[in-house]
Amino acid sequence: EAHLLLEQFTGADENDQDCAEWWYRKAVAEAADNIGSVVSMRRQVQLLGKQLDVPGEIMSIFSVGACVIFSGHMIDHPDRKAHGLTPRFPADTALENDVATAISKELEQWDAKVGFVSAGCGSDILFAEQMILRKAELHIVLPFDREDFYKTSVDFGLPEMSGWRTRCDEVLSQATEVHYATTEKFLGDDLLFDFVNRYTQGLALSRAEQLGVKPIALVVKDPSAQSFVGGTSFFLKHWEKTKQEYREINLAKLRSRALGTPEVADAAEPDRTQPPTPPTPTSHRVVKAMLFADVAHFSKLREDQTLAFFVLFLNKVAELIDQARVKPIFKNTWGDGLYLVFDEPEDCAEFALSLLTAMSNIRFEDFGLPKELTVRIGIHTGPVYRKPDPIIGRDNYFGSHVNRTARIEPVTLPGCVYGSEQIAAMLAVDGGEKFVCEFVGVEKLAKEYDSCPLYQLSYR
């Protein structure tokens, strides 16, 4: 930076530009394994570029490639033939090598420096291994409890698939970070595979924006595969809605070349390879977005002030609900507490910011109330149970993710909306043009629930 400034402002040495370029190249080489440091350097030079002419040769030094999000078919379940299905990704070393080579070529073409993927047997693990070979930043995202994930997507609980479990553990141990869409059990809910797809895409979009790099989706897919909730085709349909670029590796062609089989597989088969999991009596979860809010300093109100507060507060909330573009599907209050449930994260976020604005515009002192009263709001999304509540006489929503939302709200700074990483990721996919989620930190939740990354929500 010193040489760059000297050359631009003083002309002290005609070699200063060459010196600046040499030092920047050396710094980037030193930071090769830390993309964040390279991005930080680039940001500094971009700031200088607002006041001086930065040569293109210097800006090109800070190229950080692409952020690649991946999805692909798993290795065929050993019982696939017994179910009358034609091979799609059979366990064949030559085919696995061809898929790995095709992935490697794509990553090289895009200069992939950051990757997001799950860790299912077959394509996912092959992608993760290639990213590790590139010494790239690798994020692995699991949909639910790890042991359940092994059984549904890695070794299927079968000894003959144990090699894939070993490889899965290896890439998990070498990943830059391992994320969980939810840590709960699978319980036969295929919707969790769709949830993790959207969550992973949101994480990738957010990381790409943070680094100022291009987000690209890469899939390994048999074109004849049916779109099935949580599968590769379903993943691609979600991604197409983001209008971001994607590349497709044709698994059928690779299979035909390696094994001499027809390119067209069974078009009627589902997109996932394991036999369907039998439904269980407890598998009735649905993915919803939740909002909890309360009023800071409420406990300090005198008895003679509570009536005025409740009339004011509840009437304002009712007014906002009535005016909302999309209304909550469930609402409840207790004291100064508010609990709302929405179908979509975007609608939840929009209402949260509307509530925050409305409360900040109230002059509480005009109603004989302390002027420091303000609302704090926590939002989250995840799989929850919907069941009739015999006490209130209507459906209610409950489960660990409702509890998590309730624990986020008390640690939220008054006058703010805090959201979990899950809802921040979902908003990056479906509300990225409208909302900004700024990372706050990994915070301990109320009542020693656990710790989780939190984000402050605002309009873009």
C-alpha positions in Angstrom: 0.0 0.0 0.0 2.8 2.4 0.8 4.4 1.8 -2.6 1.1 2.2 -4.3 0.4 5.5 -2.6 3.9 6.8 -3.3 3.7 6.1 -7.0 0.2 7.7 -7.3 0.7 10.8 -5.1 4.3 11.7 -5.1 5.8 10.1 -8.2 8.9 9.5 -6.0 10.0 6.4 -7.8 8.9 5.0 -11.1 9.4 1.6 -9.8 6.9 2.0 -7.0 4.1 0.4 -9.0 6.3 -2.7 -9.7 7.2 -2.8 -6.0 3.6 -2.6 -4.9 2.7 -5.4 -7.3 5.6 -7.6 -6.0 4.6 -7.1 -2.4 0.9 -7.7 -3.0 1.8 -11.0 -4.8 4.0 -12.0 -1.9 1.2 -11.2 0.6 -1.4 -13.2 -1.4 1.0 -16.1 -1.6 1.5 -16.0 2.2 -2.3 -16.0 2.7 -3.0 -18.8 0.2 -4.9 -20.9 2.7 -6.9 -18.0 4.1 -9.3 -16.6 1.6 -10.6 -14.1 4.1 -7.2 -12.4 4.3 -7.0 -12.1 0.5 -10.5 -10.6 0.4 -9.5 -8.1 3.2 -6.5 -7.0 1.1 -8.7 -6.6 -2.0 -11.2 -4.6 0.0 -8.5 -2.2 1.1 -7.2 -1.7 -2.4 -10.8 -1.1 -3.6 -11.2 1.6 -1.0 -7.9 3.2 -2.3 -9.3 2.9 -5.8 -12.0 5.5 -5.0 -9.2 8.1 -4.8 -6.5 6.9 -7.2 -6.1 4.8 -10.3 -5.3 1.2 -9.3 -3.6 -0.7 -12.2 -5.5 -3.7 -13.4 -2.4 -5.8 -12.9 -2.7 -5.3 -9.2 -6.4 -5.9 -8.9 -6.0 -9.2 -10.8 -3.7 -10.4 -8.0 -6.7 -10.6 -5.6 -8.8 -13.0 -7.8 -10.5 -15.4 -5.3 -12.3 -17.6 -7.8 -15.8 -18.9 -7.3 -18.0 -20.2 -4.5 -19.4 -23.5 -5.6 -22.4 -25.2 -4.1 -22.8 -28.9 -5.0 -25.4 -31.6 -5.2 -25.3 -35.0 -6.8 -26.6 -38.5 -6.8 -25.6 -41.0 -4.2 -24.1 -44.5 -4.8 -26.8 -47.0 -5.5 -28.2 -48.8 -2.5 -27.1 -52.5 -2.6 -30.8 -53.5 -2.7 -31.5 -51.4 -5.8 -31.7 -54.3 -8.2 -34.0 -56.3 -5.8 -36.4 -53.3 -6.1 -36.5 -53.6 -9.9 -34.5 -50.4 -10.5 -31.9 -50.0 -13.2 -28.4 -48.9 -12.0 -27.9 -45.1 -11.8 -24.6 -44.7 -9.8 -23.4 -48.2 -9.2 -20.5 -48.8 -6.9 -17.8 -49.1 -9.6 -14.3 -47.7 -9.1 -13.8 -46.7 -12.7 -17.1 -44.7 -12.7 -16.3 -43.1 -9.4 -12.9 -42.0 -10.8 -14.6 -40.6 -13.9 -17.1 -38.6 -11.8 -14.2 -37.3 -9.6 -12.3 -36.3 -12.7 -15.3 -34.5 -14.2 -15.8 -32.6 -10.9 -12.1 -31.7 -10.7 -12.2 -30.2 -14.3 -15.2 -28.0 -13.4 -13.6 -26.8 -10.2 -10.4 -26.0 -12.0 -12.3 -24.1 -14.7 -14.1 -22.0 -12.2 -11.0 -21.7 -9.9 -13.2 -22.9 -7.0 -11.9 -21.5 -3.7 -15.0 -22.1 -1.5 -17.4 -25.1 -1.6 -20.6 -26.1 0.1 -21.9 -29.6 0.1 -23.5 -32.3 2.2 -21.6 -35.6 2.7 -23.7 -38.4 1.2 -21.9 -41.4 -0.4 -21.0 -40.9 -4.0 -21.0 -37.5 -5.6 -21.0 -35.4 -2.4 -18.0 -37.1 -1.0 -16.2 -37.0 -4.3 -16.7 -33.3 -4.5 -15.6 -32.8 -0.9 -12.4 -34.8 -1.6 -11.6 -32.7 -4.7 -12.0 -29.5 -2.7 -9.7 -30.8 0.0 -7.1 -31.6 -2.7 -7.4 -28.0 -3.9 -6.8 -26.8 -0.3 -10.0 -24.8 -0.7 -12.4 -23.6 2.0 -14.9 -26.4 2.5 -18.3 -26.2 4.3 -20.1 -29.5 4.9 -23.8 -29.2 5.7 -25.6 -32.1 7.4 -29.4 -32.2 7.4 -29.9 -33.8 10.9 -28.4 -36.1 13.5 -25.1 -37.5 12.2 -25.8 -41.2 13.1 -29.2 -40.9 11.3 -27.4 -39.3 8.3 -25.1 -42.2 8.1 -28.0 -44.6 7.9 -30.0 -42.6 5.3 -27.2 -41.3 3.1 -23.8 -42.7 3.7 -23.5 -46.5 4.6 -27.2 -47.3 4.9 -26.3 -49.2 8.0 -24.7 -51.9 5.8 -21.2 -53.4 6.4 -20.5 -53.5 2.6 -20.8 -49.7 2.6 -18.5 -49.0 5.5 -15.8 -47.6 3.2 -18.1 -44.7 2.4 -18.6 -44.0 6.1 -14.8 -43.9 6.6 -14.5 -41.4 3.7 -17.3 -39.4 5.1 -15.6 -39.1 8.5 -12.4 -38.1 6.7 -13.9 -35.2 4.8 -15.8 -34.1 7.9 -12.6 -34.0 9.9 -10.9 -31.9 7.2 -13.7 -29.5 6.4 -13.3 -25.9 7.2 -16.7 -25.9 9.0 -19.5 -28.4 9.5 -23.0 -27.0 9.7 -26.2 -28.7 10.8 -29.6 -27.7 9.3 -31.0 -29.3 12.4 -29.4 -31.6 15.0 -32.6 -33.6 15.7 -33.4 -37.2 14.5 -34.5 -37.9 11.0 -37.8 -39.6 12.0 -38.6 -40.4 8.4 -39.3 -36.8 7.4 -38.0 -36.4 3.9 -38.8 -32.7 4.1 -35.5 -32.3 6.1 -33.6 -33.1 2.8 -35.4 -30.2 1.1 -34.7 -28.0 4.2 -31.0 -28.7 4.1 -30.9 -27.9 0.3 -32.4 -24.5 0.8 -30.2 -23.9 3.9 -27.0 -24.9 2.1 -27.9 -22.7 -0.9 -28.4 -19.7 1.4 -25.1 -20.3 3.2 -23.3 -20.4 -0.1 -25.0 -17.2 -1.4 -24.2 -15.4 1.8 -20.6 -16.5 1.8 -20.2 -15.5 -1.9 -21.6 -12.1 -1.2 -19.3 -11.7 1.8 -16.3 -12.5 -0.3 -17.4 -10.7 -3.4 -17.2 -13.8 -5.6 -19.4 -15.5 -8.0 -21.8 -18.2 -6.7 -22.1 -21.2 -9.0 -24.0 -24.5 -8.5 -22.5 -27.7 -9.8 -24.6 -30.9 -10.0 -23.9 -34.5 -10.9 -27.2 -35.7 -12.3 -28.8 -38.3 -14.4 -31.2 -36.4 -16.8 -33.8 -39.1 -16.5 -34.0 -38.8 -12.7 -37.4 -37.8 -11.4 -37.7 -34.6 -9.3 -38.1 -35.9 -5.7 -38.3 -33.8 -2.5 -34.7 -33.3 -1.3 -33.1 -34.9 -4.3 -30.7 -33.5 -6.9 -33.4 -32.4 -9.3 -35.3 -30.7 -6.6 -32.0 -29.0 -5.5 -31.6 -27.7 -9.0 -35.1 -26.4 -9.2 -34.6 -24.3 -6.1 -31.3 -23.0 -7.4 -32.8 -21.9 -10.8 -35.1 -19.6 -8.8 -32.1 -17.7 -7.6 -31.2 -16.9 -11.3 -27.6 -17.8 -10.6 -25.4 -19.9 -12.9 -25.1 -23.6 -12.7 -23.3 -26.4 -14.4 -24.5 -30.0 -14.8 -22.3 -33.1 -15.1 -24.2 -35.8 -17.0 -24.0 -39.0 -14.9 -25.7 -41.1 -17.5 -23.0 -40.4 -20.1 -20.2 -41.1 -17.6 -21.9 -44.3 -16.6 -22.4 -45.4 -20.2 -18.7 -44.8 -21.0 -17.4 -46.5 -17.9 -19.8 -49.5 -17.9 -21.2 -49.7 -21.4 -24.8 -49.3 -20.1 -27.6 -47.4 -21.7 -27.8 -43.7 -20.9 -31.5 -43.7 -20.1 -32.3 -45.1 -16.6 -35.7 -45.9 -15.1 -37.5 -42.5 -15.5 -40.1 -43.5 -12.9 -37.6 -43.9 -10.1 -37.3 -41.4 -7.3 -34.4 -39.1 -7.1 -32.9 -40.6 -4.0 -31.4 -44.1 -4.0 -32.2 -45.7 -0.7 -35.4 -47.7 -0.3 -38.1 -45.4 1.1 -38.2 -45.1 4.9 -41.4 -46.4 6.4 -43.5 -43.7 8.0 -43.5 -43.5 11.8 -46.2 -42.3 14.1 -44.1 -39.3 15.1 -43.1 -38.1 11.6 -45.5 -35.2 11.2 -43.1 -32.2 11.2 -43.5 -29.2 8.9 -41.0 -26.4 8.2 -42.2 -23.1 9.5 -40.8 -19.7 10.5 -41.3 -18.5 14.1 -41.2 -15.1 15.8 -40.9 -14.4 19.5 -41.0 -10.9 20.8 -41.2 -9.1 24.2 -40.8 -5.6 25.5 -37.6 -4.6 27.2 -38.2 -3.0 30.7 -41.8 -4.3 30.9 -41.1 -5.8 34.3 -40.4 -2.2 35.6 -44.0 -1.1 34.9 -46.1 -0.1 37.9 -49.5 -1.8 38.4 -51.3 1.4 37.3 -49.3 1.4 34.0 -50.0 -2.1 32.9 -53.5 -1.6 31.6 -52.4 1.4 29.4 -49.5 -0.7 28.1 -51.6 -3.7 27.2 -54.2 -1.7 25.4 -51.5 0.1 23.4 -49.3 -2.9 22.7 -51.9 -5.4 21.8 -53.9 -3.0 19.7 -50.8 -2.1 17.7 -49.9 -5.8 17.1 -53.4 -6.6 16.0 -53.3 -3.6 13.7 -50.1 -4.8 12.1 -51.4 -8.3 11.7 -54.5 -7.0 10.0 -52.4 -4.9 7.6 -49.8 -7.6 6.9 -49.3 -8.7 3.3 -49.2 -12.3 4.5 -50.7 -13.0 7.9 -49.3 -15.4 10.4 -50.9 -18.9 10.5 -50.7 -18.9 14.3 -50.6 -16.2 16.9 -50.5 -16.1 20.7 -49.7 -13.7 23.5 -49.0 -13.8 27.2 -48.1 -10.7 29.1 -45.8 -8.7 26.9 -44.8 -11.9 25.0 -45.8 -12.5 21.4 -45.5 -15.8 19.5 -46.3 -15.9 15.7 -45.8 -18.6 13.1 -45.5 -18.1 9.4 -45.3 -20.4 6.4 -42.4 -18.6 4.9 -39.2 -17.0 6.4 -39.6 -13.9 4.2 -43.1 -13.1 5.6 -41.8 -13.7 9.1 -38.9 -11.3 8.5 -41.1 -8.6 7.0 -43.5 -8.7 9.9 -40.6 -8.6 12.4 -39.3 -5.4 10.9 -42.7 -3.9 10.6 -43.3 -4.5 14.3 -39.9 -3.1 15.2 -40.6 0.1 13.2 -44.1 0.5 14.7 -42.9 0.1 18.3 -40.0 2.6 17.8 -42.5 5.2 16.5 -44.6 5.1 19.6 -44.1 7.9 22.1 -44.7 5.8 25.2 -44.4 8.9 27.5 -47.5 10.3 25.9 -49.4 7.4 27.4 -47.9 7.8 30.9 -45.4 5.0 30.2 -41.6 4.9 30.5 -40.1 6.2 27.2 -37.4 3.5 27.2 -39.9 0.8 26.5 -38.8 -1.0 23.3 -39.3 -4.4 21.6 -36.8 -7.1 20.9 -37.5 -9.9 18.4 -36.1 -13.3 17.7 -36.8 -15.3 14.5 -35.9 -18.7 13.3 -37.1 -21.4 10.9 -37.0 -25.2 11.2 -39.1 -28.4 11.4 -41.9 -28.3 14.0 -44.9 -30.3 15.0 -48.4 -29.1 14.2 -51.1 -30.6 16.4 -54.5 -29.7 17.8 -54.2 -28.0 21.1 -57.1 -29.0 23.3 -56.6 -26.0 25.6 -56.9 -23.2 23.0 -59.1 -25.2 20.7 -57.0 -24.9 17.5 -53.7 -26.2 16.0 -50.5 -25.2 17.8 -46.9 -25.5 16.8 -44.2 -27.0 19.1 -40.9 -28.7 19.1 -37.2 -28.0 19.7 -37.1 -25.3 17.0 -39.9 -23.4 18.7 -37.9 -23.6 21.9 -34.8 -22.3 20.0 -36.7 -19.3 18.7 -37.9 -18.6 22.2 -34.3 -18.7 23.5 -33.0 -16.3 20.8 -35.4 -13.5 21.7 -34.1 -12.9 25.3 -30.5 -12.4 24.1 -31.5 -10.0 21.3 -30.4 -6.4 21.8 -33.5 -4.2 22.6 -34.6 -2.4 19.4 -33.3 -5.2 17.1 -34.4 -8.3 15.3 -32.0 -11.3 15.7 -32.3 -14.4 13.5 -30.6 -17.8 13.5 -28.2 -18.9 10.8 -31.0 -21.1 9.3 -33.4 -18.2 8.7 -30.6 -15.9 7.5 -29.7 -18.6 4.9 -33.3 -19.0 3.8 -33.6 -15.2 3.4 -30.5 -15.2 1.3 -32.2 -17.5 -1.1 -35.8 -16.1 -1.1 -35.3 -12.5 0.2 -31.8 -11.6 -0.7 -32.8 -8.5 -2.7 -34.9 -7.2 0.2 -33.1 -8.1 3.5 -29.6 -7.9 5.0 -28.5 -10.3 7.7 -25.4 -9.0 9.5 -23.4 -11.5 11.5 -23.6 -10.7 15.2 -21.6 -13.6 16.6 -21.9 -17.0 18.2 -24.1 -16.3 21.2 -25.1 -18.3 24.2 -28.9 -18.6 24.2 -31.1 -18.0 27.1 -31.5 -20.6 29.9 -28.2 -22.3 28.9 -30.0 -23.8 25.9 -26.9 -23.9 23.7 -24.9 -21.5 21.5 -25.6 -20.6 17.9 -24.6 -18.0 15.3 -27.0 -15.0 15.3 -27.6 -12.4 12.7 -29.2 -8.9 12.9 -32.0 -8.4 10.4 -32.6 -5.2 8.5 -33.8 -4.0 5.1 -31.3 -3.7 2.3 
